[in-house]
Amino acid sequence: MAYSHPMTYGADQVLTGSGNSDYERYIRTNELLSLQKGPDTWGHRDELLFTVVHQSSELWLKLAIAESHEIIVRLQAGDISSALRLVDRIPMCVINATQNLDMLEKMSPWDYQQVRRALGHGSGFDSPGFNGIRAVIPQLGVEFHRLLNAEGISLLDLFVHHEKHDQLYRLAEALIEIDERMINWRHRHFKVVERSIGLHVSGTQGTPVEVIGQLRDKSFFPELWDVRTEITNYALKDE
Ligand code: HEM
């Protein structure tokens, strides 16, 4: 049986704006799809692949930042339960941005050299998405520690008595999940960069690729990693 669209094409549309349908008007596809250079201005056709990967990453990070701000407001109001309902979205945004990186490895290293000429001094250091993440994620940590102090317990207490402090414990686990997903992104990014341009060279803003390698395990919440060691030592103490 031939596939046919269940809705009549061109059915009554109710929204105003640019586009032939409410779908195009609401999603703003005309604007969105004109945000990439066309073949007439490409130096190389892989500029489209490169742009789509970066633009979609910026969108996922935009969502992660917006959710983080809302979570901060909810935590400031002491409402951990409603903050927890949103918090898993952040690592999921980061996972999507990480998955996105795979596409860059479908580009040949030589073709990337042609794409690179179009970038000027454009560098991930100036990514609004990553700079926004770098600014907002530590604020989540500030709220977490404020709530922990209000309970009057240490991080070790929280983990040992996690069932008693269920919501705060789940918040701590959500924060380390964000941290780990960001670390995974950096590891993936480093390998994509090495595979694309090599190790002993510098980027468009002059940073040696080796430096990205050295920074990949940088953590927003080192204390949440360190407490694991404390837990092990604490558990072994009584043996
Ligand atoms: C072929 C693809 C890519 C290459 C060759 C590449 C290369 C580089 C290089 C060499 C640097 C060091 C800074 C510099 O001198 O420019 C860098 C940093 C960075 N890039 Fe990329 N990049 C690629 C894709 C991406 C993508 C898709 C994103 C996501 C938006 C991204 C985000 C970043 C960020 C945030 C930094 C700052 C360092 C950090 O936070 O770890 N890059 N990149």
Residues whose N, C-alpha, C, O or C-beta is under 5 A from the ligand:
A	BS01	HEM	V53 H54 S57 L104 S123 G124 F125 S127 F130 V193 S196 I197 S202 G203 T204 Q205 G206 T207
